[in-house]
Amino acid sequence: MTELADQKCIACSGGMPKVDGEDIPKLLAQLDNWLVDNEHHLSKEYRFPDFKQAIAWVNKVGELAEEQGHHPNIYFTWGYVKIDLFTHKVDGLTNSDFVLAAKIDKLAAE
């Protein structure tokens, strides 16, 4: 899908640089309909026909997050999932947030 999806999330100990300014649109262009809020986090909403499919999607994203060692905030209810991504240690966006978003896009396309 994108070269971002082929990268691996890098564990953050707080020394990673934030992604901001001109770099955000360049990375965002490689994603499928993600939004950026205040240069702080990425978000995307997904709709499903029922609870069962929504929770199955949450579980797939959870497995991916564990594999990558980078964990999004996931909100879900009947037929609805919202994913927010940001790096807690820097209180903002890092390259790993865009990498995980691209991997989630790839997972959604399967």
PyMOL commands that set and color helices and strands:
alter all, ss='L'
color gray80, all
select helices_A, chain A and resi 4-6+23-28+51-68+88-90+95-109
alter helices_A, ss='H'
color red, helices_A
select strands_A, chain A and resi 35-37+41-47+73-77+80-85
alter strands_A, ss='S'
color yellow, strands_A
deselect
rebuild
show_as cartoon
